[in-house]
Amino acid sequence: MPDYDPILAKVSINKASNSDIKKFGSSFSDNPFLEPKTLLRGKLYEFYILKLDFNLPDKTRVDIQANIMNANKTDIAKIYTQYSFIEFWENNSAIEPENDAVKMRKITTINRYCIPSLSYIENKGKTTLFVPFISKYPMFRPANIEFKISLGSGEEFIYTATLE
């Protein structure tokens, strides 16, 4: 775990790039951060992945509030944490049956890189985590993303974006 760097921001929130996501594998059978697809039905779900870079001087409480809403203020995507994301993939294993090694690799990736919960203690130093939002395909647009991290110190970090 790299050490805290006082020059960098404590929290950086960005949309995950293709290269960020592809480092976990090139197909959804290996990479839990890629949308599942079938030959007959194509994409069934649409993912929007945020990348969180933490740079913390001490263990710190992290609280997350997030949503993706349409113009009618209706949630159009669900935020997933480690447990719910593993459950998502277990429920969707019929898309492409997985052998035990692939399943364990996917679970290990989720446990290591997905946010553990919406309220948790983050370790000191630098950490990168991902936040998957998932909706049925296609995700209805236009939509607004509002994502806020509150640290135990009272500091807040906000990410907003519009999906067109």
C-alpha positions in Angstrom: 0.0 0.0 0.0 1.6 3.3 -1.1 2.0 6.0 1.5 -0.1 9.2 1.8 1.1 12.0 -0.4 0.2 15.5 1.1 0.5 17.1 -2.3 -2.4 15.1 -3.8 -6.1 15.5 -3.0 -7.5 13.2 -0.4 -10.2 11.9 -2.8 -10.4 12.0 -6.5 -13.6 10.9 -8.3 -13.7 10.3 -12.0 -15.5 8.1 -14.6 -13.4 5.0 -15.0 -11.6 5.0 -18.4 -11.6 2.0 -20.8 -8.0 1.3 -19.8 -8.9 1.4 -16.1 -11.6 -1.2 -16.7 -9.7 -3.4 -19.3 -6.9 -4.0 -16.8 -9.1 -6.6 -15.1 -9.7 -8.5 -18.4 -11.0 -8.1 -21.9 -14.3 -10.0 -21.6 -17.1 -9.9 -19.1 -16.5 -13.6 -18.3 -13.1 -12.5 -16.7 -13.8 -8.9 -15.9 -16.7 -8.1 -13.5 -16.6 -4.4 -14.5 -17.6 -5.2 -18.2 -21.3 -5.6 -19.1 -22.5 -9.1 -19.8 -23.6 -9.8 -23.4 -25.2 -12.7 -25.2 -25.1 -13.7 -28.8 -28.8 -13.7 -29.2 -29.9 -10.8 -27.0 -26.8 -8.6 -27.0 -26.3 -6.3 -24.0 -28.7 -6.9 -21.2 -27.3 -4.3 -18.7 -25.5 -1.0 -18.9 -22.7 -0.1 -16.5 -21.4 3.3 -15.4 -18.2 2.8 -13.4 -16.7 5.5 -11.2 -13.1 5.4 -10.1 -12.2 6.6 -6.6 -8.6 7.4 -5.7 -8.0 7.8 -2.0 -5.0 9.4 -0.6 -5.6 9.4 3.2 -3.2 10.4 6.0 -5.0 8.1 8.5 -7.7 5.5 8.6 -10.8 7.4 7.8 -14.6 6.9 7.8 -16.1 7.1 4.3 -19.8 7.7 3.7 -21.2 7.6 0.2 -24.4 9.0 -1.2 -25.1 8.4 -4.8 -27.7 8.2 -7.5 -28.4 8.4 -11.2 -31.7 10.0 -11.9 -33.7 11.0 -14.9 -35.5 14.4 -15.3 -38.5 13.0 -13.3 -36.1 12.4 -10.3 -36.5 8.6 -10.7 -33.5 6.4 -10.0 -32.5 4.7 -13.3 -29.5 2.7 -12.0 -28.5 1.0 -8.8 -25.2 1.4 -7.1 -23.4 -1.8 -6.2 -21.1 -2.7 -3.3 -18.9 -5.8 -2.9 -21.7 -8.1 -1.6 -24.4 -6.9 -4.0 -22.0 -6.9 -7.0 -21.0 -10.5 -6.3 -24.7 -11.4 -6.0 -25.3 -9.7 -9.3 -22.8 -11.9 -11.1 -24.0 -15.0 -9.4 -27.5 -14.3 -10.5 -26.3 -13.7 -14.1 -24.0 -16.7 -14.4 -26.6 -18.2 -16.8 -25.4 -15.7 -19.4 -22.2 -17.6 -19.6 -21.6 -20.5 -17.3 -18.4 -20.0 -15.3 -15.9 -22.6 -14.1 -14.8 -22.3 -10.5 -11.4 -20.7 -11.3 -13.1 -17.9 -13.3 -15.7 -17.4 -10.7 -13.1 -17.1 -7.9 -11.0 -14.7 -10.0 -14.1 -12.5 -10.5 -15.0 -12.6 -6.8 -11.4 -11.8 -5.9 -11.4 -8.8 -8.2 -14.7 -7.5 -6.8 -13.5 -7.9 -3.2 -10.2 -6.1 -3.9 -11.4 -3.3 -6.1 -15.2 -2.6 -5.5 -16.3 -0.3 -2.7 -17.0 -2.5 0.4 -20.2 -0.6 1.4 -21.7 2.9 1.4 -20.3 3.5 4.8 -16.9 2.0 5.9 -13.4 2.7 7.2 -10.8 3.3 4.5 -7.2 2.5 5.2 -4.4 5.0 5.4 -2.4 5.7 2.2 -3.3 5.4 -1.5 -6.1 3.1 -2.6 -8.1 2.9 -5.8 -11.6 1.5 -5.7 -14.4 1.3 -8.3 -18.2 2.0 -8.0 -20.5 0.2 -10.4 -23.9 1.6 -11.3 -26.0 -0.8 -13.2 -29.3 -0.5 -15.1 -31.1 -2.5 -17.7 -29.9 -1.8 -21.2 -30.2 0.9 -22.4 -29.8 3.3 -19.5 -32.4 6.0 -19.9 -31.0 9.4 -20.9 -30.8 12.2 -20.2 -29.8 11.4 -16.6 -27.9 13.2 -13.9 -25.3 11.5 -11.7 -24.7 12.8 -8.2 -22.0 11.2 -6.2 -20.8 12.5 -2.8 -18.1 11.1 -0.5 -18.1 12.5 3.1 -15.0 11.8 5.2 -15.1 11.4 9.0 -13.2 14.7 9.1 -16.2 16.5 7.6 -14.6 17.0 4.2 -16.8 16.3 1.2 -16.0 15.4 -2.4 -18.6 15.6 -5.1 -18.8 14.3 -8.6 -21.7 15.3 -10.9 -22.2 14.5 -14.6 -25.0 14.4 -17.2 -25.5 11.4 -19.4 -26.8 12.4 -22.8 
